[in-house]
């Protein structure tokens, strides 16, 4: 089965900027689009969420591109795998 959506929590340096990260990752084969949202920023780094979609998102290639640009993947926060996109639903227990 192929990965349709991958949401990553990533620590990135201030340079290169988010546009460079997005452009580089969008060039990876089988990636149709990427969105980057900045969660936090300090003097040297930013914590961002990368949402990456495609027909078969290659996780290892994405992780390697992030590393080459000076970033590091902290966690995989969402993954959708299969023949179609399934939107996640958070179910909270009743109290």
GROMACS elastic network, one bead per residue, 0.5 to 0.9 nm:
[ bonds ]
;  ai    aj funct       b0    kb
    1    56     6  0.84194   500
    1    81     6  0.62991   500
    1    82     6  0.53063   500
    1    83     6  0.72458   500
    2    55     6  0.68268   500
    2    57     6  0.71444   500
    2    58     6  0.86436   500
    2    80     6  0.85841   500
    2    81     6  0.55382   500
    2    82     6  0.57953   500
    2    83     6  0.74888   500
    3     6     6  0.70725   500
    3    53     6  0.81230   500
    3    54     6  0.74735   500
    3    55     6  0.68514   500
    3    57     6  0.52062   500
    3    58     6  0.74544   500
    3    59     6  0.82540   500
    3    79     6  0.70438   500
    3    80     6  0.58759   500
    3    82     6  0.67518   500
    4    52     6  0.81871   500
    4    53     6  0.55184   500
    4    54     6  0.52509   500
    4    55     6  0.54113   500
    4    56     6  0.58847   500
    4    57     6  0.62217   500
    4    79     6  0.75947   500
    4    80     6  0.54380   500
    4    81     6  0.55271   500
    4    82     6  0.70715   500
    4    83     6  0.82976   500
    4    84     6  0.75922   500
    4    85     6  0.66181   500
    5    51     6  0.70098   500
    5    52     6  0.55877   500
    5    54     6  0.66621   500
    5    55     6  0.85360   500
    5    56     6  0.85875   500
    5    57     6  0.70943   500
    5    78     6  0.75286   500
    5    79     6  0.55344   500
    5    80     6  0.50142   500
    5    81     6  0.72374   500
    5    85     6  0.78952   500
    6    50     6  0.78361   500
    6    51     6  0.58317   500
    6    52     6  0.51614   500
    6    53     6  0.64911   500
    6    54     6  0.89915   500
    6    57     6  0.73682   500
    6    59     6  0.78606   500
    6    76     6  0.72542   500
    6    77     6  0.78011   500
    6    78     6  0.58161   500
    6    80     6  0.66899   500
    6    81     6  0.89737   500
    7    49     6  0.67598   500
    7    50     6  0.55187   500
    7    52     6  0.62956   500
    7    53     6  0.87880   500
    7    75     6  0.86172   500
    7    76     6  0.59763   500
    7    77     6  0.53680   500
    7    79     6  0.63655   500
    8    48     6  0.81282   500
    8    49     6  0.55554   500
    8    50     6  0.51177   500
    8    51     6  0.65862   500
    8    52     6  0.82875   500
    8    73     6  0.67339   500
    8    74     6  0.74281   500
    8    75     6  0.58187   500
    8    77     6  0.55753   500
    8    78     6  0.72068   500
    8    79     6  0.89241   500
    9    47     6  0.70808   500
    9    48     6  0.59447   500
    9    50     6  0.66080   500
    9    72     6  0.87725   500
    9    73     6  0.61032   500
    9    74     6  0.53977   500
    9    75     6  0.52257   500
    9    76     6  0.64482   500
    9    77     6  0.66738   500
   10    46     6  0.82398   500
   10    47     6  0.57448   500
   10    48     6  0.53155   500
   10    49     6  0.61650   500
   10    50     6  0.72280   500
   10    66     6  0.82523   500
   10    71     6  0.68106   500
   10    72     6  0.56558   500
   10    74     6  0.53676   500
   10    75     6  0.72214   500
   11    45     6  0.67489   500
   11    46     6  0.57943   500
   11    48     6  0.63745   500
   11    49     6  0.88752   500
   11    70     6  0.88251   500
   11    71     6  0.54787   500
   11    72     6  0.52821   500
   11    73     6  0.64459   500
   11    74     6  0.68295   500
   12    15     6  0.80434   500
   12    16     6  0.83762   500
   12    17     6  0.86631   500
   12    18     6  0.85205   500
   12    21     6  0.89288   500
   12    44     6  0.87952   500
   12    45     6  0.55813   500
   12    46     6  0.53160   500
   12    47     6  0.63407   500
   12    48     6  0.73181   500
   12    66     6  0.80339   500
   12    69     6  0.80566   500
   12    70     6  0.64734   500
   12    72     6  0.65608   500
   12    73     6  0.87304   500
   13    16     6  0.67604   500
   13    17     6  0.78587   500
   13    44     6  0.60485   500
   13    46     6  0.61569   500
   13    47     6  0.88152   500
   13    69     6  0.83718   500
   13    70     6  0.64048   500
   13    71     6  0.63346   500
   14    17     6  0.59920   500
   14    18     6  0.82871   500
   14    41     6  0.83520   500
   14    42     6  0.87341   500
   14    43     6  0.80118   500
   14    44     6  0.58316   500
   14    45     6  0.51632   500
   14    46     6  0.63537   500
   15    18     6  0.82239   500
   15    20     6  0.88010   500
   15    44     6  0.87064   500
   15    45     6  0.84855   500
   15    69     6  0.87152   500
   15    70     6  0.86338   500
   16    19     6  0.80573   500
   16    20     6  0.60359   500
   16    21     6  0.71127   500
   16    69     6  0.71121   500
   16    70     6  0.83018   500
   17    20     6  0.54627   500
   17    21     6  0.66256   500
   17    22     6  0.88744   500
   18    22     6  0.60505   500
   18    23     6  0.84696   500
   18    36     6  0.70566   500
   18    37     6  0.87599   500
   18    38     6  0.86283   500
   18    48     6  0.88059   500
   19    22     6  0.50565   500
   19    23     6  0.59749   500
   19    24     6  0.84699   500
   19    36     6  0.86090   500
   20    23     6  0.51276   500
   20    24     6  0.60305   500
   20    25     6  0.85226   500
   20    69     6  0.87624   500
   21    24     6  0.52798   500
   21    25     6  0.61399   500
   21    26     6  0.84617   500
   21    36     6  0.86628   500
   21    65     6  0.83303   500
   21    66     6  0.73397   500
   21    69     6  0.72391   500
   22    25     6  0.53138   500
   22    26     6  0.59524   500
   22    27     6  0.86975   500
   22    33     6  0.88188   500
   22    34     6  0.63790   500
   22    35     6  0.72622   500
   22    36     6  0.70358   500
   22    50     6  0.85632   500
   23    26     6  0.51445   500
   23    27     6  0.64673   500
   23    34     6  0.86236   500
   24    27     6  0.54035   500
   24    28     6  0.72706   500
   24    65     6  0.72906   500
   24    66     6  0.88171   500
   24    69     6  0.88754   500
   25    28     6  0.55184   500
   25    31     6  0.78486   500
   25    33     6  0.88865   500
   25    34     6  0.76377   500
   25    52     6  0.86849   500
   25    61     6  0.86417   500
   25    62     6  0.63566   500
   25    65     6  0.65996   500
   25    66     6  0.78600   500
   26    29     6  0.80067   500
   26    30     6  0.88272   500
   26    31     6  0.58781   500
   26    32     6  0.70089   500
   26    33     6  0.61776   500
   26    34     6  0.64176   500
   26    52     6  0.84584   500
   27    30     6  0.86878   500
   27    31     6  0.72673   500
   28    31     6  0.59640   500
   28    57     6  0.86029   500
   28    58     6  0.81341   500
   28    61     6  0.72877   500
   28    62     6  0.74552   500
   28    65     6  0.86924   500
   29    32     6  0.85926   500
   29    56     6  0.86077   500
   29    57     6  0.79655   500
   29    58     6  0.79025   500
   29    61     6  0.89484   500
   30    53     6  0.86337   500
   30    54     6  0.56242   500
   30    55     6  0.59157   500
   30    56     6  0.55139   500
   30    57     6  0.57951   500
   30    58     6  0.74134   500
   31    34     6  0.77769   500
   31    52     6  0.70964   500
   31    53     6  0.59665   500
   31    55     6  0.70328   500
   31    56     6  0.72192   500
   31    57     6  0.57387   500
   31    58     6  0.80779   500
   32    52     6  0.78290   500
   32    53     6  0.57615   500
   32    55     6  0.75018   500
   32    57     6  0.86773   500
   33    51     6  0.82763   500
   33    52     6  0.59399   500
   33    53     6  0.54256   500
   33    54     6  0.67296   500
   34    50     6  0.67917   500
   34    51     6  0.55502   500
   34    53     6  0.63878   500
   34    54     6  0.89971   500
   35    49     6  0.80237   500
   35    50     6  0.57234   500
   35    51     6  0.51471   500
   35    52     6  0.66011   500
   35    53     6  0.89613   500
   36    48     6  0.64442   500
   36    49     6  0.56374   500
   36    51     6  0.64765   500
   36    52     6  0.87283   500
   37    47     6  0.86527   500
   37    48     6  0.54125   500
   37    49     6  0.52205   500
   37    50     6  0.66656   500
   37    51     6  0.85103   500
   38    41     6  0.74657   500
   38    46     6  0.67980   500
   38    47     6  0.60733   500
   38    49     6  0.65274   500
   38    50     6  0.89669   500
   39    46     6  0.74143   500
   39    47     6  0.55144   500
   39    48     6  0.53650   500
   39    49     6  0.71149   500
   40    45     6  0.84250   500
   40    46     6  0.55663   500
   40    47     6  0.51083   500
   40    48     6  0.71266   500
   41    44     6  0.77803   500
   41    45     6  0.59043   500
   41    47     6  0.63650   500
   41    48     6  0.87857   500
   42    45     6  0.55835   500
   42    46     6  0.63884   500
   42    47     6  0.89135   500
   43    46     6  0.85490   500
   49    77     6  0.88382   500
   51    78     6  0.87447   500
   52    57     6  0.74646   500
   53    56     6  0.82100   500
   53    57     6  0.66032   500
   54    57     6  0.54303   500
   55    83     6  0.89216   500
   56    81     6  0.87813   500
   57    61     6  0.86091   500
   57    62     6  0.81193   500
   58    61     6  0.54643   500
   58    62     6  0.63658   500
   58    63     6  0.87654   500
   59    62     6  0.51223   500
   59    63     6  0.60955   500
   59    64     6  0.85675   500
   60    63     6  0.50464   500
   60    64     6  0.60858   500
   60    65     6  0.86116   500
   61    64     6  0.50861   500
   61    65     6  0.61789   500
   61    66     6  0.86604   500
   62    65     6  0.51389   500
   62    66     6  0.62392   500
   62    67     6  0.86389   500
   63    66     6  0.51693   500
   63    67     6  0.62427   500
   63    68     6  0.86966   500
   63    71     6  0.89127   500
   63    72     6  0.77165   500
   63    73     6  0.67369   500
   64    67     6  0.50183   500
   64    68     6  0.61096   500
   64    69     6  0.86759   500
   65    68     6  0.50393   500
   65    69     6  0.63135   500
   65    70     6  0.87988   500
   65    71     6  0.85853   500
   66    69     6  0.52661   500
   66    70     6  0.65185   500
   66    71     6  0.50806   500
   66    72     6  0.62775   500
   66    73     6  0.73706   500
   67    70     6  0.51089   500
   67    72     6  0.57121   500
   67    73     6  0.80355   500
   68    71     6  0.73076   500
   69    72     6  0.89711   500
   73    76     6  0.77565   500
   76    79     6  0.72364   500
   78    88     6  0.85440   500
   80    84     6  0.86173   500
   80    85     6  0.67144   500
   80    86     6  0.68210   500
   80    87     6  0.82282   500
   80    88     6  0.84247   500
   81    84     6  0.77068   500
   81    85     6  0.76101   500
   81    86     6  0.84460   500
   82    85     6  0.72529   500
   82    86     6  0.85578   500
